[in-house]
């Protein structure tokens, strides 16, 4: 069962329930056996820069190789950013073996 944790500046506005469903759907498109995704959101009341950190944790499986990781992390990044309407720093951590970390700036204006 995958887990998703959102840690973000409280000034970001998005629909957490819709984002949780989109994350679960994205993971299950890549691995239909993954099942339900336990999701939690932690808004930060004190922060320096507007940001979102998404950490996805899944069990290691033989088919979760480099190709799987590249595909799922690309789809997760696009899916999550589609829910963010504000400019922010963005980080995505997908944890299993191997773990992958992406960090960049999200700007919905282009």
Legacy VTK file of the C-alpha trace (Angstrom):
# vtk DataFile Version 3.0
C-alpha trace
ASCII
DATASET POLYDATA
POINTS 110 float
0.000 0.000 0.000
1.627 3.275 -1.090
1.785 6.326 1.146
1.733 9.975 0.049
2.666 12.880 2.293
2.247 16.514 1.298
4.267 19.108 3.197
3.526 22.598 1.956
3.334 26.295 2.758
-0.106 27.093 4.095
-0.513 29.873 1.523
-0.831 27.309 -1.285
-4.445 26.724 -2.192
-5.413 23.391 -3.740
-7.985 20.671 -3.210
-6.117 18.081 -1.142
-8.785 15.385 -1.596
-8.706 15.773 -5.380
-4.904 15.696 -5.352
-4.904 12.558 -3.190
-7.248 10.824 -5.647
-5.083 11.912 -8.596
-1.909 10.595 -6.916
-3.579 7.247 -6.170
-4.916 6.988 -9.741
-1.490 7.794 -11.196
0.275 5.158 -9.101
-2.372 2.562 -9.968
-2.054 3.269 -13.701
1.599 2.237 -13.432
1.039 -0.613 -10.968
-2.585 -1.826 -10.804
-1.675 -4.039 -7.841
-0.523 -1.059 -5.741
-3.991 -0.558 -4.250
-5.167 2.256 -2.020
-2.760 5.060 -1.193
-2.680 6.328 2.383
-2.457 10.111 2.119
-1.660 12.855 4.623
-1.267 16.626 4.291
0.855 18.805 6.553
0.525 22.559 5.969
3.424 24.607 7.352
2.354 27.749 9.167
5.933 29.009 9.318
8.023 28.916 6.152
10.517 30.991 4.205
9.509 30.342 0.586
6.249 29.046 -0.861
6.822 25.351 -1.496
5.385 21.869 -1.764
7.223 18.657 -0.929
5.493 15.430 -1.937
6.911 12.186 -0.574
5.614 8.932 -2.051
6.616 5.696 -0.330
6.072 2.289 -1.929
7.384 -1.204 -1.324
10.289 -2.326 -3.460
9.259 -4.831 -6.142
11.271 -6.433 -8.950
9.338 -4.502 -11.619
9.905 -1.143 -9.895
13.127 -0.558 -11.776
14.680 2.554 -13.338
12.185 2.575 -16.242
9.223 2.281 -13.855
10.672 5.044 -11.674
11.177 7.423 -14.599
7.649 6.841 -15.876
5.860 7.113 -12.535
7.819 10.131 -11.316
7.203 12.005 -14.573
3.478 11.296 -14.426
3.270 12.157 -10.724
5.055 15.469 -11.264
2.704 16.456 -14.110
-0.370 15.297 -12.180
0.530 17.117 -8.972
1.533 20.342 -10.708
-1.785 20.365 -12.586
-3.436 20.887 -9.182
-1.168 23.801 -8.203
-2.295 27.186 -9.481
0.367 29.248 -7.707
4.074 29.683 -8.278
6.093 27.660 -5.792
9.198 25.605 -5.219
8.368 21.968 -5.892
9.983 18.743 -4.707
8.914 15.159 -5.282
10.514 12.220 -3.515
9.580 8.688 -4.570
10.945 6.250 -2.002
11.615 2.579 -2.589
14.605 0.904 -4.130
15.824 2.936 -5.990
14.606 6.252 -4.568
14.375 9.317 -6.790
14.192 12.997 -5.909
13.096 15.808 -8.229
13.224 19.456 -7.245
12.454 22.501 -9.355
10.260 25.568 -9.552
6.612 25.360 -10.557
5.168 28.322 -12.428
1.659 27.774 -13.812
2.084 30.926 -15.938
4.825 29.238 -17.944
LINES 1 111
110 0 1 2 3 4 5 6 7 8 9 10 11 12 13 14 15 16 17 18 19 20 21 22 23 24 25 26 27 28 29 30 31 32 33 34 35 36 37 38 39 40 41 42 43 44 45 46 47 48 49 50 51 52 53 54 55 56 57 58 59 60 61 62 63 64 65 66 67 68 69 70 71 72 73 74 75 76 77 78 79 80 81 82 83 84 85 86 87 88 89 90 91 92 93 94 95 96 97 98 99 100 101 102 103 104 105 106 107 108 109
